Amino acid sequence: MDVPLWFALVVVGWLGVKLIRPPLWLVLVLLLGGYLLADSLLAPVVDTAVK
């Protein structure tokens, strides 16, 4: 069974917000921080650390 990555991320994110109930500002800060980090000079370092 092939599940698209975006769908898996949406499901995991939805479950995390539903079960853990973090504050909305924390969710927004993490999303914005991840977006900005992906476009920074540190992106190759994070990529090799994740792989």
Backbone torsions as a table, in degrees:
resi	resn	phi	psi	omega
1	MET	NA	125.0	179.2
2	ASP	-101.6	121.3	178.3
3	VAL	-113.4	127.1	178.0
4	PRO	-62.4	146.5	-178.4
5	LEU	-60.7	-40.8	-177.9
6	TRP	-63.2	-36.1	-179.9
7	PHE	-69.5	-42.1	178.4
8	ALA	-62.8	-40.7	178.9
9	LEU	-66.2	-39.2	178.6
10	VAL	-64.7	-42.9	-179.5
11	VAL	-66.0	-45.5	179.7
12	VAL	-64.9	-41.4	177.5
13	GLY	-63.8	-43.1	179.7
14	TRP	-63.6	-44.2	178.6
15	LEU	-64.6	-39.4	179.0
16	GLY	-62.6	-44.6	179.0
17	VAL	-67.9	-38.9	-177.9
18	LYS	-69.4	-40.9	-174.4
19	LEU	-88.5	-38.8	-175.2
20	ILE	-90.4	-29.2	179.9
21	ARG	56.0	58.6	176.2
22	PRO	-73.8	159.5	177.2
23	PRO	-65.8	150.2	-177.0
24	LEU	-60.9	-37.3	-178.6
25	TRP	-64.1	-34.2	179.1
26	LEU	-68.9	-40.6	177.1
27	VAL	-61.6	-45.1	-179.3
28	LEU	-66.1	-40.2	178.7
29	VAL	-64.3	-42.4	179.3
30	LEU	-66.3	-41.1	178.3
31	LEU	-65.7	-45.4	179.6
32	LEU	-66.5	-41.9	178.3
33	GLY	-62.7	-42.1	177.2
34	GLY	-64.5	-39.8	178.3
35	TYR	-64.3	-44.6	-179.8
36	LEU	-70.3	-35.6	178.9
37	LEU	-67.2	-34.3	-179.5
38	ALA	-67.0	-21.5	-178.1
39	ASP	-108.6	17.5	-177.4
40	SER	-105.1	-177.2	178.0
41	LEU	-72.3	-17.4	-179.8
42	LEU	-84.3	-4.1	-176.8
43	ALA	-58.5	-43.9	177.8
44	PRO	-63.5	-34.5	178.2
45	VAL	-66.4	-44.2	178.9
46	VAL	-65.4	-39.4	-179.2
47	ASP	-62.5	-45.0	179.3
48	THR	-71.0	-30.9	178.3
49	ALA	-70.1	-34.5	-179.1
50	VAL	-74.6	-37.6	-179.6
51	LYS	-78.1	NA	NA
